[in-house]
Amino acid sequence: MYKFLEIERHDAVGVIALNRPQARNALGMGITIELRRALREAAADTTMRALILTGRGGAFSAGADVKEWASEENPWPDMNWVEESLRLVQQVHDMPKPVIAMIDGAAVGAGLDMALACDFRYASARAKFICSYTNVGFNPDCGGTWLMPRIIGLEAAKRFAYTGELWTAEIALKNRLVSHVSDPDALWDDTLAFAQLLASGPTVAIAQAKKLMNTAHLRSLSDQQLEEAAAGKICGQTQDHKEGLAAANERRAPRFTGA
């Protein structure tokens, strides 16, 4: 059971929804711990082939819970929120299946970084984005300086971070911060349809492609080709690869099962 999350399942698509609306889904220690557990469970669930990460109550996440920081009450004296939030963003980034951030409302600070760690970002027309760290005289520290330049380019990322300005969904789409913008009433249907498309694909092959692209910057071209060959040996042993070849030979659409 979760106190701060809602977990749903739509066939092969999982949904993890932050449900702390009174705090605009701010990432206090409690919700961060729950998110890390839910992500571990999602990663281990072989029947879940795509994941949607979202927030309830009109916000994706307002970022770090600064009110909790200021409180003298600390139920987690042996845990460090910054360390846990860094691990959280890494878990989202490394999830061995496609992850879509569904953003309706604000994605701010560490909440924005969590969205950036997803493979895709689907936003409603009323979504708002702020890289808020410099607004309080601090530097981005949850991985955004690594993720954002790779998504929107270095110069745009610098402007966004330096100024702390607010980006509407329209501006975010123009700068490729989000993949798609929907009317608020259509956001869920559009996001779920895309998640179902991804979930219908060859799960192992997609996971290997994700891992290869996420780590390509660590290697030379020749070394990357060796990694691709190693990943190919894994994919080549799957039933989905056999099905893909059979479908190509029979000139029909493949029916992938994730195996």
Summary of the structure (lengths in Angstrom):
residues: 259
radius of gyration: 19.0
end to end distance: 29.0
largest distance: 67.0
contacts: 845
relative contact order: 0.12
helix: 52%
strand: 17%
